[in-house]
Amino acid sequence: MQVEILTPSSRTRFLWTGVVLAFSLALGQAPAAAQPRDLPDFAELVERVGPAVVNIRTAEKVKAAEGQGEMNEQMQEFFRRFGIPVPNPRRGAPRGGSTPEDDAPTRRGVGSGFILSADGYVMTNAHVVQGADEVIVTLTDKRELKAKIVGADARSDVAVVKVDASALPFVKVGDSNRARVGEWVMAIGSPFGLENTVTAGIISAKQRDTGDLLPLIQTDVAINPGNSGGPLVNMRGEVIGINSQIYSQNGGYMGISFAIPIDEAMRVADQLRNGGRVVRGFLGVLPDDMTKEIAESIGLGKTLGAVVRNVTAGSPAEKAGIEGGDVITKVDGKPVEKALDLRRMIAAVKPGNKATLTVFRRGSFKDIVVTVGEAEKPKGSDVDADKGKDAAPANASLALGLKVAELTDAQRKELKLKAGVRVEAASGAAARAGLREGDLILSVDNVEVSTVKAFQAQIAKADKAKVINLVVRRDDVVSFVLLKPGR
């Protein structure tokens, strides 16, 4: 316990402090530290932005045979997205004059959107309108207008629809890059079909990586099914995002919601309005994240960059000279922290344009200029690797449990390799590292090996007290393998 002894001078200070506090209270004044800050008033923002927010209803004919089997898929969508289509199967015998199409079950959905321009362009989520046979947009003045889907992009979850109207109220688009964590934001939408519902909260995080093509804005704004496609608005009345996803363990709001940054969404929307589809850049590599252990082993130092595990034959990457085992650390001078960064950056490059890649290869950096191609369609990765090819077996050194053999000229040509030896057998440290018969060892400690002699020499020079890094190709995939001698 800490005890303070009051000296005459300290007593005087204490008494004066008490007098000042009592005098302030007598005048009805609270101490400065106790002054509350005004809470934000969203009423003016709602009046300004609200008229440009719309309700979107969709209808989609489904095959009668789908029946109840559709429910599991719909429940999964419920957990992951909003604007949930509700199956509405009709039962009973067909009525007179009806057709099989008339009696087909109809899947209905509800979502939100906001008007981009006075001539009727409306932005929403792709999953709100995807597959819809009919889209109805309801304005705040209760007008219901049929809408045409201009384009929808599943990878970014952005869609644009068009209604035949003019002189419509429209939103002001802001700059999501200027948004700050902790600032107040507001959402307007139609949760559960309740039109023009307003909720508010703060930005919880930016650049949240959820595995999607775009990094998302995380908020604690209450978002529920039907809010999908509605705007996220800052205190200046500017739209900075499209409410798109929630984190949920029960299908309902749990305090975490995500919005697509409006900067990225507008890039997609502009392409949809101009051509009906989104064109993305294609490199032709399978990237992987760098680990701290590998970064230290190869001399990279910092844990950053995308490790190239595969290069697609005939791709822009192969034509530019990108190799398996390369670590791409920058695109046009912008740092690549992880594999997803590389995908996003390349996707943003217009096909046909050149991009400069900074590559770490065998202990040094080099710049490689690549002419970016066009991605044909959304895929899980930037690679369309050939499957089913068995790499020709190889031999290795006995020092680490490896028996290797050289590749013939015919094998090099077939495998499109300039260097490498084949693993014929692996035991001991090599087996523990995951090496096996058929693997191709391309380099040892950042030094390319073309022959068994070169491989043996490099192994002999390696410090057996440290981890030895190998660049290994298995089938069409290249990865780093760390050998730990004597462990």
FENCORQUI-V322992 format. One record per helix or strand of 3 or more residues. SS is the DSSP state (H for helix, E for strand). FROM is the first residue (numbers start at 1). LEN is the number of residues. If there is no record, write none. Layout:
SS/FROM/LEN
SS/FROM/LEN
//
This chain:
H/8/19
H/32/3
H/43/10
E/53/9
H/64/17
E/86/3
E/106/10
E/121/4
H/126/4
E/134/5
E/144/10
E/158/6
H/176/3
E/184/6
H/191/3
E/197/12
E/216/4
E/231/4
E/238/9
E/257/5
H/262/14
E/285/5
H/292/7
E/306/6
H/316/5
E/327/5
H/339/9
E/354/8
E/364/8
E/402/5
H/409/7
E/421/6
H/428/5
E/440/5
H/452/10
E/467/8
E/477/8
//
